Amino acid sequence: MTVFHSLLILIVIAIPCRSMNYQFARRLYDTALSNYTRHVKPRQLSADVVNVNVEFNINAVIDYDEKSGVFIFQGKFKLTWWDEMIMWNKSDHGYIDMVQLSIHDVWVPKIVIGNSISYHSIYKFDNYFDSKMIYVTYLENGAASISSSGVWETSCNSDVSKFPFDVHDCVVQLDALEPMRDIQLISKSKGVSINSTSMHSEFKIKETSLTSEPLHADITWSQLTYTIKLERKPLFMMMNLVVPVYIISLANLLVFLLPLDSSDRVAFSVTMLLTFTVFMTMVTDELPATDKLSHFNTFLLLQLVFSTVITVCVLFIHYIYRKEDETCATPKWVDWITNWKSKENMVEPLEKHFEVENKSTWKKIARMVNKVLLVTFSIVILAEFAYFYCVISV
């Protein structure tokens, strides 16, 4: 027998086998749905519960708006359960061990995202044609599974108290629309799978957790609650908002290093005050308008207050520096304080110091007040820096 004859025999045998496989698959499909209804749970006994295992994957964090508290993500839900009504012996059906049936023909667990903003069902269909492309996969032993992917929007509670190191708890709540005596949601995982997640440019998923608590009402309902902790990536905000505020706060102290007779002292302090006002506007645009203010907002408000106080102090120093010595003499106790360093004999009575001919002038008082305020405000602002960093970084 030649090679040509052998190939011809194989082709002749393969054609009937392919036809038989099609017939087996068609007969299996007709048999599986012959006495089946998608309106009744797939159990021989009505008292049996259908345990639905849920696997939740987040493919991408699309956006999170801390002002509105909306979390947008692209995710995938995989549901698996046991269907007692669709089981077969593969030896009777051409050794077919798997079949896919349309979601419109079989029973599927009715589950919604309870805190979703727009689309509640976990079965995401943009149109009717998309729903026709979704199938439930069955194995010969009755194991059923279905996967659903899409983009969902859920509501979250924003907590910006530690901005820009803030962490937000976003919840994805799965609710079964059938009583717990009919369906129970379970999960073998301890949270959301984020191994292949494309993270957001500003936020990242710090950790996830899962709680399973039934919802008690007139009828008990099964519920799964996924908690997703979103952590802000602080580098951008630190470099563009926090660090500039630190630098401007320190630069605000430089006004005390300018010459007392300079006319730019007042202009410099007023400019710093207006700069803090602009930063307050930037923070207001970035953070939500809630009663719970962020520590950074409080810190910035304190810097605005200190900048105002510094401006007032500069005006006061300018006022006493410009006083005329002839028309307004300095008190004797001020003379003694401003001249005690220049005396050779520091143990002499106070009366002798009051008799010094070269009494202190208002300009000397202005210099002394300027130095005291420089040291005082430097200590206060550095202490604020340390306190603010400790509060937001813990």
C-alpha positions in Angstrom: 0.0 0.0 0.0 1.4 3.3 -1.0 1.5 6.5 1.1 -1.2 8.0 -1.1 -3.6 5.2 -0.3 -2.9 5.5 3.4 -3.7 9.2 3.4 -6.9 8.6 1.5 -8.0 6.0 4.0 -7.4 8.4 6.9 -9.4 11.2 5.2 -12.3 8.8 4.6 -12.3 7.7 8.3 -11.9 11.3 9.7 -15.0 12.7 7.8 -17.5 10.4 9.6 -15.7 11.0 13.0 -16.1 14.7 12.6 -19.8 14.3 11.7 -20.2 12.0 14.8 -18.6 14.6 17.1 -21.1 17.2 15.8 -24.0 14.9 16.4 -22.8 14.1 19.9 -22.4 17.8 20.7 -25.8 18.6 19.3 -27.5 15.7 21.2 -25.7 16.8 24.4 -27.0 20.4 24.0 -30.6 19.2 23.4 -30.4 16.7 26.3 -29.1 19.3 28.7 -31.8 21.8 28.0 -34.7 19.5 27.4 -36.0 19.5 31.0 -34.2 22.6 32.2 -35.5 26.1 33.2 -33.4 29.0 34.1 -36.0 30.4 36.5 -35.4 27.7 39.2 -32.2 27.1 41.1 -30.3 24.0 39.8 -31.0 21.6 42.8 -32.9 18.4 43.0 -34.1 19.3 46.5 -35.5 22.8 46.9 -34.0 23.0 50.5 -30.4 22.7 49.2 -28.4 25.9 48.9 -26.4 26.9 45.9 -22.9 28.0 47.0 -21.4 30.4 44.5 -17.7 31.0 44.8 -16.6 34.5 43.7 -13.2 35.5 42.4 -12.7 39.2 42.0 -9.8 40.7 40.0 -9.0 44.4 39.4 -7.4 44.8 36.0 -6.8 48.6 36.2 -7.5 51.5 38.5 -8.9 54.0 36.1 -9.6 57.0 38.4 -10.4 58.1 41.9 -11.9 61.5 42.6 -11.5 62.3 46.3 -13.8 65.3 46.0 -16.8 63.3 44.8 -15.7 60.0 46.3 -16.1 58.0 43.0 -13.8 55.0 42.4 -13.6 53.8 38.8 -12.0 50.5 38.0 -11.9 47.8 35.3 -12.5 44.5 36.9 -13.4 40.9 36.3 -15.7 38.6 38.3 -15.5 34.8 38.0 -18.3 32.8 39.5 -18.3 29.1 40.0 -21.1 26.8 41.3 -22.5 23.3 41.1 -25.3 22.6 38.7 -27.1 19.3 39.5 -29.3 19.6 36.5 -26.6 19.6 33.8 -24.5 16.5 34.2 -23.7 13.8 31.7 -21.5 10.7 31.1 -18.9 11.6 28.6 -18.7 8.1 27.3 -22.3 8.4 26.1 -21.6 11.6 24.3 -18.5 11.1 22.3 -16.2 11.8 25.3 -17.2 15.4 25.3 -16.3 16.7 28.8 -17.2 20.4 28.4 -20.0 22.4 26.9 -20.8 26.1 26.7 -24.4 27.3 27.0 -25.8 30.8 26.5 -26.4 32.9 29.5 -30.0 33.4 28.3 -30.7 29.6 28.4 -29.4 28.6 31.8 -29.6 29.6 35.5 -27.0 32.1 36.7 -26.7 33.6 40.2 -28.3 37.1 40.3 -25.7 39.3 41.9 -25.4 43.1 41.9 -22.9 45.6 43.2 -24.8 47.3 46.0 -22.8 50.6 46.1 -22.4 51.0 42.3 -23.2 54.4 40.9 -24.3 53.6 37.4 -24.4 49.9 36.5 -25.4 47.6 39.3 -25.3 44.1 37.8 -22.0 42.2 37.6 -22.9 41.0 34.2 -21.7 43.9 32.1 -23.4 44.2 28.7 -23.2 47.2 26.5 -25.9 45.9 24.1 -27.9 42.8 23.4 -25.3 41.5 21.0 -22.7 41.5 23.8 -25.1 39.4 26.0 -25.3 36.8 23.2 -21.6 36.3 23.4 -21.5 35.4 27.1 -21.6 31.7 27.8 -21.6 29.5 30.9 -19.1 26.7 30.8 -20.1 23.3 32.2 -18.1 20.3 32.9 -19.4 16.7 32.9 -19.6 16.6 36.7 -21.9 19.7 36.8 -19.3 22.3 37.7 -20.4 25.6 36.1 -18.4 28.9 35.7 -18.9 32.2 34.1 -16.7 35.3 33.8 -17.8 38.9 33.5 -15.5 41.9 32.8 -16.3 45.6 32.6 -15.8 49.1 34.1 -17.7 49.9 37.2 -18.1 53.1 39.4 -18.5 52.7 43.1 -18.9 55.3 45.9 -16.2 55.7 48.6 -15.6 57.6 51.8 -12.8 60.1 51.3 -10.4 60.7 54.2 -7.9 63.4 53.4 -6.9 64.1 57.0 -3.3 62.9 56.2 -3.0 64.5 52.8 -0.7 64.0 50.9 -0.2 60.6 52.6 -3.9 59.9 52.7 -5.4 56.4 52.4 -9.0 55.9 51.3 -11.2 52.9 51.9 -13.2 52.0 48.9 -15.8 49.2 49.1 -17.2 46.9 46.4 -20.3 45.3 47.9 -21.7 42.2 46.2 -25.4 41.5 47.1 -27.3 38.4 46.1 -30.8 39.1 44.8 -32.0 35.7 46.0 -32.5 34.8 49.7 -29.7 33.1 51.6 -31.7 29.9 51.8 -31.4 29.6 48.0 -28.0 31.1 47.2 -24.9 31.8 49.4 -21.9 33.9 48.2 -18.5 32.5 49.3 -14.9 33.2 48.3 -11.8 31.1 48.7 -9.6 34.2 48.5 -9.0 36.7 51.3 -9.4 39.8 49.1 -9.1 41.2 45.6 -6.5 39.8 43.2 -4.2 42.7 42.2 -1.3 40.7 40.7 -1.9 42.0 37.2 -3.4 45.4 38.0 -2.4 48.5 36.1 -2.1 51.2 38.8 -3.3 54.7 38.5 -0.7 57.5 38.1 -1.8 59.2 41.4 -3.2 56.3 43.5 -2.1 52.7 44.2 -3.8 49.8 45.9 -2.2 49.4 49.3 -4.1 46.3 50.4 -7.4 44.5 50.1 -9.6 42.6 52.5 -12.9 40.6 52.3 -15.7 40.2 54.8 -18.7 38.0 54.5 -21.7 39.1 56.6 -25.3 38.3 55.8 -27.7 41.2 55.4 -30.5 40.7 57.9 -33.9 42.1 57.1 -37.3 40.4 56.8 -35.4 37.8 54.7 -31.6 37.1 55.1 -29.5 37.9 52.1 -26.0 36.8 51.3 -23.4 39.5 50.9 -19.6 39.9 50.2 -17.8 43.1 51.0 -14.4 43.8 49.4 -12.5 46.7 51.0 -9.8 48.3 48.8 -7.4 50.7 50.4 -6.2 53.3 47.9 -3.0 55.1 48.9 -1.9 58.3 47.2 1.5 58.5 45.7 2.8 61.5 47.6 5.8 62.5 45.5 4.0 64.8 43.1 2.1 66.6 45.8 5.1 66.8 48.0 7.3 68.4 45.3 4.6 70.7 44.0 2.6 71.7 47.1 4.1 70.7 50.4 7.8 71.5 49.8 7.0 74.9 48.2 5.0 75.8 51.4 7.9 74.8 53.5 10.3 76.9 51.4 8.0 80.0 51.4 7.5 79.6 55.2 11.2 79.8 55.7 11.6 82.5 53.2 9.0 84.5 55.1 11.6 84.8 57.9 14.1 86.5 55.7 12.2 89.7 56.1 13.9 90.1 59.5 17.3 90.0 57.8 16.6 92.9 55.6 18.0 96.3 56.7 15.6 98.1 59.0 15.7 101.2 56.9 14.8 99.3 53.7 11.4 100.2 52.2 11.1 96.6 50.8 10.5 95.0 54.2 6.8 95.7 54.2 6.4 94.8 50.5 8.2 91.5 51.0 6.0 90.5 54.0 2.8 91.4 52.1 4.0 89.4 49.1 4.5 86.3 51.3 1.0 86.8 52.8 -0.5 86.9 49.3 1.5 83.8 48.3 0.0 81.8 51.2 -3.5 82.9 50.1 -2.8 81.5 46.6 -1.7 78.2 48.1 -4.9 78.1 50.2 -6.9 78.4 46.9 -4.9 75.5 45.3 -5.5 73.2 48.3 -9.2 74.1 48.2 -9.4 73.1 44.6 -7.6 69.8 45.3 -9.4 68.5 48.5 -13.1 67.9 49.2 -15.1 70.4 51.1 -15.7 68.3 54.3 -15.9 69.2 57.9 -12.9 67.0 58.6 -10.0 69.2 57.5 -6.6 67.8 56.5 -3.6 68.4 58.7 -2.0 70.1 55.8 -4.9 72.4 55.4 -4.6 73.3 59.1 -0.8 73.7 58.7 -1.3 76.0 55.8 -3.9 78.1 57.7 -1.4 78.5 60.6 1.3 79.6 58.1 -1.2 82.2 56.8 -1.8 83.4 60.3 1.9 83.6 61.1 2.5 85.4 57.8 -0.1 87.9 58.9 1.5 88.3 62.3 4.9 88.7 60.7 3.5 91.5 58.5 2.0 93.3 61.5 5.3 92.9 63.4 7.3 94.3 60.4 4.9 97.3 60.4 5.4 97.7 64.1 9.2 97.6 63.8 9.1 100.1 60.9 6.9 102.3 63.1 9.3 102.4 66.2 12.4 102.6 63.9 11.0 105.8 62.4 10.3 107.5 65.7 12.1 110.7 66.4 14.3 110.5 69.4 13.8 114.2 70.2 10.0 114.2 70.4 9.6 110.8 72.0 12.2 109.8 74.6 12.8 106.1 75.5 11.9 104.8 79.0 14.8 104.3 81.4 14.2 100.6 81.7 14.5 100.2 77.9 17.7 102.2 78.0 19.2 99.8 80.6 18.2 96.7 78.6 19.6 97.9 75.3 22.8 99.2 76.8 23.7 96.6 79.4 26.2 94.8 77.1 28.2 98.0 76.5 28.8 98.6 80.2 32.2 97.5 81.7 31.0 97.2 85.2 27.8 95.1 85.3 27.5 94.9 89.0 26.9 98.6 89.5 23.5 99.7 90.8 20.8 100.4 88.3 20.8 104.1 89.1 24.3 104.5 87.6 23.2 102.8 84.3 20.3 105.2 84.1 22.8 108.1 84.1 24.5 107.1 80.9 24.6 110.0 78.6 24.4 108.0 75.3 20.9 106.7 75.9 19.4 104.1 73.6 17.4 105.3 70.6 14.3 103.9 69.1 16.4 102.5 66.3 18.3 100.3 68.8 15.0 99.1 70.2 13.8 98.2 66.7 16.9 96.2 66.1 16.5 94.3 69.4 12.8 93.5 68.7 13.7 92.4 65.1 16.3 89.9 66.5 13.9 88.5 69.1 11.1 88.0 66.6 13.5 86.3 64.1 14.5 83.8 66.7 11.0 83.3 68.1 9.3 82.7 64.7 12.1 80.5 63.5 11.6 78.2 66.5 7.8 78.1 66.1 7.9 77.4 62.4 10.5 74.6 62.7 8.4 73.1 65.5 5.4 73.2 63.2 7.3 71.5 60.4 8.3 68.6 62.7 4.8 68.2 64.2 3.1 68.3 60.8 5.5 65.6 59.3 5.1 63.4 62.3 1.3 63.6 62.2 0.8 62.9 58.4 3.5 60.2 58.1 2.4 58.0 60.9 
